[in-house]
Amino acid sequence: MQHPIRFLLLVCLTCSARAQDFPKAFALPIEVGQGFNQPNGSPPLYLLILQAVPQVTLIPGSLRLGAVLGGFYPGGRAGVLAGPRLMLKLVQGPPVLSASSFNVHLLTEFLWATRPGDGRQLVGGGIGLGSSDLVTISFKLHRDLVQPTTWFQVGLGYNPAKRKIPPL
């Protein structure tokens, strides 16, 4: 009984497709974030963000470019935001069988946001933790260039466009 299991494990380790983070493929993470925005001299306000970030890989395994499209609720009226995102992989976790376990990436964003009556320009970024190009957790800080406001958010993302692993 142990010999077939060893053989099967050996076949799986040598013949399986090698998964990598930031593969050369299209990704479409859907992200939900919450946190706070704090205008100068005011108390923090609740912040809710829902966004889709279509991405393409520029350098497989290390660099991605994306477009952020979404909506936000900064404790007042809801608005829409859009802009570019650049992600650089910093660290990749140890492999588990034939796939990487996690990666840590740096992300930068420049977002234009609209609300009835005023506009915003947010510049910022943060650190993200991803697993197999499927799930991400991010911690982001933005500064509004038009209004003196700081935004902080923690986000959770899921990539429904990830290709399924073909059966053996």
C-alpha positions as CSV (number, residue, x, y, z in Angstrom):
1,M,0.0,0.0,0.0
2,Q,2.9,2.4,0.7
3,H,4.5,1.9,-2.7
4,P,1.5,3.1,-4.8
5,I,1.2,6.1,-2.6
6,R,4.9,7.0,-3.0
7,F,4.6,6.5,-6.7
8,L,1.6,8.7,-6.9
9,L,3.3,11.4,-4.9
10,L,6.4,11.2,-7.1
11,V,4.2,11.5,-10.3
12,C,2.3,14.5,-8.8
13,L,5.5,16.3,-7.9
14,T,7.2,15.9,-11.2
15,C,4.3,16.1,-13.7
16,S,2.0,18.7,-12.3
17,A,1.8,22.2,-13.7
18,R,4.0,24.6,-11.8
19,A,1.8,27.4,-10.4
20,Q,3.3,30.8,-10.0
21,D,2.1,34.1,-8.6
22,F,1.7,36.9,-11.1
23,P,1.5,34.5,-14.1
24,K,1.4,35.9,-17.7
25,A,-2.4,35.9,-17.8
26,F,-5.3,38.3,-17.3
27,A,-6.6,38.7,-13.8
28,L,-9.8,40.4,-12.5
29,P,-9.8,40.7,-8.7
30,I,-12.9,42.0,-7.1
31,E,-12.0,43.8,-3.9
32,V,-14.0,45.0,-0.9
33,G,-12.4,47.3,1.5
34,Q,-13.3,49.2,4.6
35,G,-11.5,51.6,6.8
36,F,-11.7,55.3,7.5
37,N,-11.0,58.7,5.9
38,Q,-10.0,61.6,8.1
39,P,-10.2,65.2,6.9
40,N,-7.8,67.5,8.7
41,G,-9.3,68.7,12.0
42,S,-12.2,66.3,11.9
43,P,-12.9,62.9,13.4
44,P,-12.4,59.8,11.3
45,L,-15.4,58.8,9.0
46,Y,-16.3,55.2,8.0
47,L,-15.0,54.3,4.5
48,L,-16.4,51.5,2.3
49,I,-14.9,50.7,-1.1
50,L,-16.0,48.1,-3.8
51,Q,-13.8,47.9,-6.8
52,A,-12.8,45.7,-9.8
53,V,-9.1,45.8,-10.9
54,P,-8.5,44.2,-14.3
55,Q,-4.8,43.5,-14.6
56,V,-2.2,42.3,-17.1
57,T,1.2,41.0,-16.3
58,L,4.1,43.1,-17.7
59,I,6.9,40.9,-16.3
60,P,5.8,37.4,-15.4
61,G,6.4,36.6,-11.7
62,S,7.1,40.2,-10.6
63,L,5.2,43.2,-12.2
64,R,1.6,43.8,-13.0
65,L,-0.3,46.8,-14.3
66,G,-4.1,47.3,-13.7
67,A,-7.0,49.7,-13.8
68,V,-9.0,50.4,-10.7
69,L,-12.8,50.9,-11.3
70,G,-15.2,51.1,-8.4
71,G,-17.3,52.9,-6.0
72,F,-16.8,54.3,-2.5
73,Y,-18.8,55.6,0.4
74,P,-16.7,57.9,2.7
75,G,-19.3,58.5,5.4
76,G,-21.4,60.9,3.4
77,R,-22.4,60.6,-0.2
78,A,-21.3,57.7,-2.5
79,G,-18.9,58.3,-5.4
80,V,-17.0,56.6,-8.2
81,L,-13.3,56.1,-8.5
82,A,-10.9,55.1,-11.3
83,G,-7.2,55.1,-12.0
84,P,-4.1,53.0,-12.6
85,R,-2.5,50.5,-10.2
86,L,1.1,49.1,-10.4
87,M,2.0,46.0,-8.4
88,L,5.5,44.7,-7.7
89,K,6.1,41.4,-6.0
90,L,8.6,41.7,-3.2
91,V,8.7,38.3,-1.5
92,Q,7.4,34.8,-2.5
93,G,6.7,32.3,0.2
94,P,8.2,28.8,0.3
95,P,6.7,26.2,-2.2
96,V,4.1,23.7,-1.0
97,L,4.3,20.7,-3.3
98,S,4.5,22.4,-6.7
99,A,2.8,25.7,-5.9
100,S,4.0,28.8,-4.1
101,S,2.2,29.3,-0.8
102,F,2.0,33.2,-0.8
103,N,3.5,36.4,-2.0
104,V,3.9,39.9,-0.6
105,H,3.6,42.7,-3.1
106,L,3.9,46.5,-3.1
107,L,1.1,48.4,-4.8
108,T,0.8,52.0,-5.9
109,E,-2.3,53.8,-7.1
110,F,-3.4,57.1,-8.5
111,L,-7.2,57.4,-8.4
112,W,-9.6,60.1,-9.7
113,A,-12.7,60.1,-7.6
114,T,-16.0,61.9,-8.2
115,R,-18.8,62.9,-5.9
116,P,-21.7,65.2,-6.4
117,G,-20.2,68.7,-6.0
118,D,-16.5,68.0,-5.7
119,G,-13.7,65.8,-7.1
120,R,-10.8,64.0,-5.5
121,Q,-7.3,62.9,-6.6
122,L,-6.0,60.1,-4.4
123,V,-2.3,59.0,-4.5
124,G,-1.1,56.2,-2.3
125,G,-0.4,52.6,-2.0
126,G,0.3,49.8,0.4
127,I,1.2,46.2,1.0
128,G,-0.7,43.2,-0.2
129,L,-0.6,39.5,0.6
130,G,-1.7,37.1,-2.1
131,S,-2.2,33.4,-2.4
132,S,-2.0,31.5,-5.7
133,D,-3.3,34.5,-7.7
134,L,-6.8,33.8,-6.2
135,V,-7.2,35.7,-2.9
136,T,-5.5,38.9,-1.7
137,I,-5.5,40.9,1.5
138,S,-4.3,44.5,1.2
139,F,-3.5,47.4,3.6
140,K,-3.6,50.8,1.8
141,L,-3.0,54.4,2.6
142,H,-4.0,57.3,0.3
143,R,-3.7,61.0,0.5
144,D,-6.2,63.3,-1.3
145,L,-4.3,65.9,-3.3
146,V,-7.4,68.2,-3.7
147,Q,-8.8,68.1,-0.2
148,P,-6.6,67.6,2.9
149,T,-7.9,64.1,3.7
150,T,-6.1,60.8,4.5
151,W,-7.7,57.4,3.6
152,F,-6.8,54.1,5.2
153,Q,-8.4,50.8,4.2
154,V,-8.0,47.1,4.6
155,G,-9.3,45.1,1.6
156,L,-10.1,41.6,0.7
157,G,-10.0,40.5,-3.0
158,Y,-11.0,37.4,-5.0
159,N,-10.0,36.7,-8.6
160,P,-13.0,34.9,-10.4
161,A,-11.0,35.0,-13.7
162,K,-8.3,32.6,-12.4
163,R,-8.0,29.6,-14.7
164,K,-9.1,26.3,-13.3
165,I,-6.4,23.6,-13.0
166,P,-7.1,21.0,-15.6
167,P,-7.8,17.5,-14.3
168,L,-5.1,14.8,-14.8
